[in-house]
């Protein structure tokens, strides 16, 4: 073997050994621990993504730039991150089709873990028109597939500030279903344990949200809780900033809680006085650290560095202030061996004017169940139907004054009533509604000679239900409001099938999210828990 080849091989082996040397983080009760030595782990994090606002939306369009695919940028920024004692970064949207090996390895070599939100601007749970369907499920699980191989992937957020007012709290049922199903997916795929959590904003819904995502079956509940809080501004204090109240509220929480975003900038330059308090004795018994918003300077002026047209990063005054503050903190926590958790899961909030999400969650998206449904239809939407036609036809078919054609595809998160096919794609759900209309008109309106026309948006087919689908179709029922408990057979690959319960209730017109409408309410989804993590 040539010397150069031997050296390259040795370098590869050494790099691989170094990359594998990150210490897994485990969860026990409401705390994170280093698995190897059992000391408590505190997140010293930075939000790391350009063109994202503090609520996870993108500025300037629906496209986004994955921050972990350009090794040159990562190599530029990682040394600066280490100067801030960073051990965790949060990224808001990643492209699961791209290669992240170089950046993830460089981060791992620097001892930096990654928290990845699961959504992206055009494909996430929208607070105004919430849906948990095949398309979003496929997006979320693709991110999990891509990042599961990296031992410094801490975990994922399944949502970020989705419900932010009492009148949209029903959206939380769809996010909690995403938590349930992504946790089940990780287990089903035999990936190493990785947690799924939720990040909330600081408003009047905070208590109900924290209780709702933690209550009920552990398989449905979050593994950790992220809190986006900007109440410490300028020369504040533990009590004045309301940090004391929040700490008291979370003192009985049974899973790890941390600040998923912090760093108010109403007073500039920021001094980050809150860092000493967050990691001090008053708060470190309850909170597992936090993530400063944010690394890149944008129009909202939260940046620690400014990137010029030459792609060089220049430190801003906030960088120096954070560097000084973070260097002074070194929380010791407790030892895992001597820690005995005593907190229990929260009780679910009561339904009422300030809380509208039922404990009963939407069904698990299943490509197999939806495929079975389509086989059983006579009238279906054209395969090339566009977004506007989908919405126009939904508006007509799901208007109660025109009939009851959408019971099998609508979802009511307040009553906990979900159509058996409410988790299918928009075009599949429209096909169900079109077929319901077609059957009604064929039976009751002989004057309508072409009830499957829909101005050229639909076509007829011959129903042909595979033997493996007969139980699904039977259980869903003619109205699509039954309970599907059977897993289809022989219909191809798809998501894991879970029971889907429904009843004849329509909450409104299903919406098909159209670009900027979804962007305006876009809230990402991600979550955190240790690399190679084990929940104890």
C-alpha positions in Angstrom: 0.0 0.0 0.0 1.3 3.5 -0.9 2.2 5.8 2.0 -0.4 8.4 0.9 -3.1 5.8 0.7 -2.2 4.3 4.1 -2.2 7.8 5.6 -5.6 8.6 4.1 -7.0 5.3 5.4 -5.6 6.0 8.9 -7.0 9.5 8.8 -10.4 8.1 7.9 -10.3 5.6 10.8 -9.2 8.3 13.2 -11.9 10.7 12.0 -14.5 7.9 12.3 -13.4 7.1 15.8 -13.5 10.8 16.8 -16.9 11.2 15.3 -18.2 8.3 17.3 -16.9 9.7 20.5 -19.8 11.9 21.4 -21.3 10.9 24.7 -24.9 9.9 24.5 -27.5 11.9 26.5 -30.1 10.0 28.4 -33.3 11.1 30.0 -34.3 10.2 33.6 -37.4 12.0 34.9 -37.2 15.7 34.1 -33.5 15.8 33.5 -30.9 15.1 30.8 -27.7 13.2 31.8 -24.5 12.2 30.1 -24.8 8.4 29.8 -21.1 7.7 30.5 -20.5 9.5 33.7 -24.0 10.2 34.9 -23.6 14.0 35.3 -26.5 16.3 34.4 -26.6 17.8 30.9 -27.5 21.4 30.3 -28.3 22.8 26.9 -26.1 25.7 26.0 -27.6 26.3 22.6 -27.8 28.7 19.6 -30.6 28.9 17.0 -28.8 28.4 13.7 -30.6 29.1 10.5 -30.7 32.1 8.1 -33.9 33.8 6.9 -36.1 32.5 9.8 -38.0 34.7 12.1 -38.4 34.0 15.8 -41.7 32.1 15.3 -40.2 29.7 12.8 -41.5 31.5 9.7 -39.3 32.2 6.7 -38.7 35.7 5.4 -39.0 36.3 1.6 -40.7 33.2 0.3 -41.5 29.6 0.9 -38.1 28.3 0.0 -35.4 27.8 2.7 -31.7 27.2 2.9 -30.7 24.1 4.8 -27.9 25.2 7.2 -26.3 21.8 7.4 -25.4 20.9 3.8 -22.5 23.4 3.0 -19.4 22.2 4.8 -17.6 25.5 4.1 -20.2 27.4 6.0 -20.2 24.9 8.8 -16.4 25.1 9.0 -16.7 28.9 9.1 -19.2 29.0 11.9 -18.4 26.0 14.2 -15.3 27.7 15.6 -17.4 30.7 16.5 -20.0 28.5 18.1 -17.4 26.9 20.3 -16.3 30.3 21.4 -19.8 30.6 22.9 -19.5 27.3 24.7 -22.2 25.9 22.4 -23.1 22.3 22.9 -26.4 22.3 21.0 -27.8 24.1 17.9 -31.4 24.2 16.8 -32.2 24.2 13.1 -35.8 25.0 11.9 -36.0 23.4 8.4 -33.7 20.8 6.9 -33.8 19.1 3.5 -34.0 15.3 4.0 -32.9 14.7 0.4 -29.5 16.3 0.9 -26.3 15.0 2.4 -25.5 16.3 5.8 -22.5 14.1 6.6 -19.8 16.7 6.6 -21.5 19.3 8.8 -22.9 16.8 11.2 -19.5 15.2 11.6 -17.8 18.6 12.1 -20.4 19.5 14.7 -20.0 16.2 16.4 -16.2 16.6 16.6 -16.9 20.0 18.3 -19.2 18.3 20.8 -22.3 20.0 19.4 -25.6 18.2 19.2 -28.5 19.1 16.8 -32.2 19.7 17.5 -34.0 19.5 14.2 -37.6 20.8 13.6 -39.5 18.3 11.4 -41.5 20.7 9.3 -40.7 23.2 6.6 -42.6 26.2 5.3 -44.7 24.5 2.7 -45.2 21.3 4.6 -46.1 21.5 8.3 -49.1 21.8 10.6 -50.9 25.1 10.1 -52.6 26.6 13.1 -55.4 28.1 11.0 -56.1 25.0 8.9 -54.6 22.1 10.9 -54.2 18.7 9.3 -52.2 15.6 10.1 -52.1 13.8 6.8 -49.9 11.6 4.6 -47.9 14.5 3.1 -46.9 16.0 6.4 -46.3 12.5 7.9 -44.0 11.6 5.0 -42.0 14.9 5.4 -41.6 14.4 9.1 -40.5 10.7 8.9 -38.1 11.6 6.0 -36.3 14.0 8.3 -36.1 11.3 11.0 -34.8 8.8 8.5 -32.1 11.2 7.4 -30.9 12.3 10.9 -31.3 9.1 12.8 -27.9 7.9 11.7 -26.0 10.8 13.3 -25.2 10.2 17.0 -25.3 13.9 17.7 -28.9 14.3 16.7 -30.5 15.1 20.0 -34.1 14.8 18.7 -36.9 16.6 17.0 -39.5 19.2 17.5 -42.9 18.2 16.1 -44.2 21.7 16.3 -43.2 25.3 17.1 -45.8 27.9 18.4 -48.6 26.2 16.4 -51.4 27.1 18.9 -50.8 30.7 20.1 -54.3 31.8 21.1 -57.4 30.2 22.7 -59.2 30.3 19.4 -56.7 28.0 17.6 -55.9 25.5 20.4 -57.6 22.7 18.5 -54.6 22.6 16.3 -52.6 21.1 19.2 -54.5 17.8 18.7 -52.9 17.5 15.3 -49.5 18.3 16.6 -49.8 15.8 19.5 -50.9 13.2 16.9 -47.6 14.0 15.1 -45.7 13.5 18.4 -47.4 10.2 18.9 -46.8 8.9 15.3 -43.2 10.1 15.0 -42.3 8.5 18.3 -44.0 5.3 17.1 -42.1 5.5 13.8 -38.8 5.8 15.5 -39.6 2.7 17.5 -41.0 0.8 14.5 -37.8 1.5 12.5 -35.7 0.2 15.3 -33.7 3.5 15.4 -31.8 4.4 18.5 -34.1 6.2 21.0 -34.6 9.8 20.0 -37.1 12.1 21.6 -39.9 14.2 20.1 -41.0 17.4 21.7 -42.8 20.6 21.2 -41.8 24.3 21.5 -44.4 26.8 22.7 -44.5 30.6 22.9 -45.0 32.7 26.0 -48.7 33.6 26.2 -51.9 32.9 28.1 -52.2 29.4 26.6 -48.8 28.3 28.0 -50.2 26.3 31.0 -52.9 24.5 29.1 -50.4 23.7 26.3 -47.8 22.3 28.7 -50.5 20.2 30.4 -52.0 18.9 27.1 -48.8 17.7 25.5 -47.7 16.0 28.7 -51.0 14.3 29.7 -52.5 10.9 28.8 -50.6 7.9 27.6 -46.8 8.2 27.6 -46.8 7.0 24.0 -48.8 10.1 23.0 -47.0 12.6 25.2 -43.9 14.7 24.4 -40.5 13.5 25.6 -39.4 17.1 26.5 -40.8 20.6 26.5 -39.3 23.7 24.7 -40.3 27.2 25.8 -39.7 30.2 23.6 -39.5 33.1 26.1 -38.4 36.7 25.6 -39.6 38.3 28.9 -36.1 39.2 30.3 -35.4 42.5 28.5 -32.4 44.7 29.4 -31.8 45.3 33.1 -34.3 42.9 34.5 -34.4 40.3 37.3 -35.6 36.8 38.2 -38.9 38.1 39.5 -39.4 41.1 37.2 -38.9 38.9 34.1 -41.5 36.4 35.3 -38.8 33.7 35.2 -39.6 33.0 38.8 -43.3 32.4 38.0 -42.4 30.1 35.1 -40.0 28.2 37.2 -42.6 27.6 39.9 -45.1 26.4 37.2 -42.6 23.9 35.8 -41.3 22.6 39.1 -43.7 19.7 38.9 -43.2 18.8 35.3 -42.1 15.2 34.7 -40.1 15.6 31.4 -37.1 17.9 30.7 -38.0 21.5 30.0 -35.7 24.1 28.6 -35.8 27.5 26.8 -36.1 26.6 23.1 -35.6 30.3 22.3 -34.6 33.2 24.5 -32.8 36.6 24.2 -35.1 39.7 24.2 -33.8 42.5 22.0 -36.1 45.4 22.9 -33.0 46.8 24.6 -29.8 46.7 22.5 -27.1 45.7 22.6 -28.2 42.7 24.5 -26.3 42.0 27.7 -27.6 38.5 28.4 -27.9 39.0 32.1 -30.5 36.2 32.2 -27.8 33.6 31.4 -26.5 33.6 34.9 -30.0 33.2 36.3 -31.0 30.5 33.9 -28.0 28.4 34.8 -28.0 29.4 38.4 -29.3 27.7 41.5 -32.8 29.3 41.3 -33.6 27.8 37.9 -31.1 24.9 37.1 -33.1 22.5 39.3 -36.1 22.9 37.0 -34.7 24.0 33.6 -32.2 22.1 31.5 -30.7 25.2 29.9 -31.7 27.1 26.8 -31.1 28.1 23.2 -30.2 31.7 22.4 -32.0 33.2 19.4 -30.1 33.6 17.1 -26.7 33.1 15.3 -27.3 35.1 12.1 -28.2 38.8 11.9 -31.4 39.4 10.0 -33.9 42.2 9.7 -35.2 41.4 13.2 -31.8 42.2 14.7 -31.3 39.1 16.9 -28.0 38.1 15.3 -24.7 37.3 17.1 -22.8 37.5 13.8 -23.3 39.3 10.5 -22.4 37.5 7.3 -21.3 39.8 4.5 -21.5 39.4 0.7 -18.0 37.8 0.9 -19.5 35.1 3.1 -17.3 36.1 6.0 -18.8 36.1 9.5 -18.2 39.2 11.7 -18.9 39.2 15.4 -21.5 41.7 16.6 -21.7 43.3 20.1 -24.2 40.6 21.2 -21.6 37.9 20.5 -19.2 39.4 23.0 -21.9 39.9 25.6 -23.1 36.3 25.4 -19.5 35.0 25.4 -18.8 36.8 28.6 -22.0 35.6 30.3 -21.9 32.0 29.2 -18.3 31.6 30.3 -19.3 32.3 33.9 -21.8 29.5 34.2 -21.1 25.9 35.1 -24.2 24.3 36.7 -23.4 21.0 38.4 -26.9 19.5 38.7 -27.4 16.1 40.3 -25.9 12.7 39.7 -28.1 10.3 37.7 -27.5 7.5 40.2 -28.7 9.4 43.1 -31.6 11.1 41.4 -35.1 9.6 42.0 -37.8 11.3 39.9 -41.1 12.1 41.8 -43.0 14.2 39.3 -46.0 12.8 37.5 -47.6 13.5 34.1 -50.0 16.5 34.1 -53.8 16.2 33.9 -55.3 17.1 30.6 -56.9 20.6 30.5 -60.7 20.8 30.5 -62.5 21.7 27.3 -64.0 25.2 27.3 -63.6 28.7 25.9 -59.9 28.8 26.5 -59.1 25.2 25.5 -60.5 23.4 22.4 -58.3 20.3 21.9 -59.8 17.0 22.8 -57.7 14.2 24.4 -58.8 12.0 21.4 -56.3 12.5 18.7 -56.6 12.4 14.9 -55.8 9.0 13.2 -52.4 8.0 12.1 -51.8 8.7 8.4 -51.7 5.5 6.3 -51.0 5.3 2.6 -52.4 1.8 2.7 -55.8 2.8 4.2 -56.1 5.7 1.8 -55.2 3.5 -1.1 -58.0 1.1 -0.1 -60.4 3.9 0.1 -59.6 5.1 -3.4 -60.1 1.6 -4.9 -63.6 1.6 -3.6 -64.7 4.8 -5.3 -66.4 5.3 -8.6 -65.9 9.1 -9.0 -62.4 10.4 -8.3 -60.5 13.7 -8.7 -58.2 13.9 -11.7 -54.6 13.2 -10.9 -53.5 16.6 -12.3 -56.1 18.6 -10.3 -54.5 21.9 -9.1 -54.7 23.4 -5.7 -57.3 26.0 -6.6 -59.7 23.4 -8.0 -59.2 21.3 -4.9 -60.3 24.2 -2.7 -63.1 25.3 -4.9 -64.6 21.8 -4.9 -64.1 21.4 -1.1 -65.9 24.7 -0.6 -69.0 23.3 -2.5 -69.0 19.7 -1.3 -68.4 20.4 2.4 -70.9 23.2 2.7 -73.7 21.6 4.9 -76.3 23.5 2.9 -75.4 21.5 -0.2 -75.5 18.1 1.6 -73.4 15.9 3.8 -70.6 14.7 1.6 -67.5 15.1 3.7 -68.2 13.2 6.9 -65.6 10.6 6.1 -62.8 13.1 5.6 -63.4 15.9 8.1 -61.9 16.2 11.6 -63.2 17.9 14.7 -60.4 18.1 17.2 -62.8 19.7 19.9 -65.3 16.8 19.9 -62.6 14.3 19.1 -64.6 13.1 16.1 -62.5 12.2 13.0 -63.5 10.8 9.7 -61.8 7.5 8.9 -60.1 9.0 5.9 -59.4 12.5 7.4 -55.7 11.8 7.4 -55.5 11.1 3.6 -54.0 13.6 1.2 -56.1 16.6 0.0 -56.8 15.0 -3.5 -57.7 11.7 -1.9 -60.1 13.4 0.6 -61.6 15.3 -2.3 -62.1 12.1 -4.2 -64.1 10.7 -1.3 -66.3 13.8 -1.2 -66.8 13.7 -4.9 -67.8 10.1 -4.8 -70.3 10.7 -2.0 -71.9 13.5 -4.1 -71.9 11.2 -7.1 -73.7 8.4 -5.3 -76.2 10.7 -3.8 -77.0 12.3 -7.1 -77.2 9.0 -8.9 -79.7 7.7 -6.4 -81.8 10.8 -5.8 -81.4 13.2 -8.8 -82.1 11.7 -12.2 -82.0 15.1 -13.8 -78.2 15.3 -13.1 -77.0 13.3 -16.0 -73.3 13.8 -15.3 -72.8 14.0 -11.5 -69.1 13.1 -11.8 -68.1 16.1 -13.9 -67.2 18.9 -11.5 -66.4 21.1 -14.5 -63.8 18.6 -15.7 -62.1 18.1 -12.4 -63.2 14.5 -11.9 -63.5 11.2 -13.7 -65.1 7.8 -13.3 -63.4 4.5 -12.6 -64.5 1.0 -11.9 -64.3 0.2 -8.2 -62.0 -2.8 -7.5 -61.2 -3.5 -3.9 -58.3 -5.9 -3.3 -59.0 -8.7 -0.8 -56.5 -7.1 1.6 -58.6 -3.9 1.7 -62.1 -5.4 2.3 -61.9 -5.3 6.1 -60.7 -1.6 6.0 -63.5 -0.5 3.7 -66.1 -2.5 5.8 -64.9 -1.0 9.1 -64.8 2.6 7.8 -68.4 2.1 6.6 -70.3 3.7 3.7 -70.2 7.1 5.5 -66.5 6.8 6.3 -67.2 7.4 10.0 -66.4 3.9 11.4 -63.4 2.7 13.3 -60.6 1.1 11.2 -58.7 -1.4 13.3 -57.5 -3.7 10.5 -54.1 -3.3 8.8 -54.4 -3.6 5.0 -52.5 -6.3 3.4 -51.0 -6.4 -0.1 -51.4 -2.7 -0.8 -47.8 -1.6 -0.8 -45.6 0.2 1.7 -46.9 3.0 3.8 -47.0 4.4 7.3 -47.9 2.3 10.3 -51.7 2.0 10.5 -53.4 3.0 13.7 -57.1 2.9 14.7 -59.0 5.8 13.2 -62.3 6.8 14.8 -65.0 8.9 13.2 -68.6 10.0 13.5 -70.9 12.0 11.3 -69.8 15.4 12.3 -68.6 18.2 10.0 -66.7 21.1 11.6 -66.3 23.1 8.5 -64.8 23.1 5.0 -61.5 21.2 4.8 -58.8 23.5 3.6 -56.0 22.8 1.2 -53.1 25.0 2.3 -51.9 27.2 -0.5 -48.4 28.4 -0.4 -48.3 31.8 1.4 -51.4 31.1 3.4 -49.6 28.2 5.0 -46.4 30.2 5.2 -48.1 33.0 7.2 -49.1 30.6 9.9 -46.1 28.2 9.4 -44.7 26.9 12.6 -42.1 24.4 12.5 -41.9 21.3 14.2 -38.8 19.8 16.0 -37.7 18.1 19.2 -34.9 17.3 21.5 -33.3 14.4 23.3 -29.9 13.0 23.6 -27.7 11.5 20.9 -27.9 7.8 21.3 -30.4 8.7 23.9 -32.1 6.2 26.2 -35.2 7.1 28.2 -34.8 5.7 31.7 
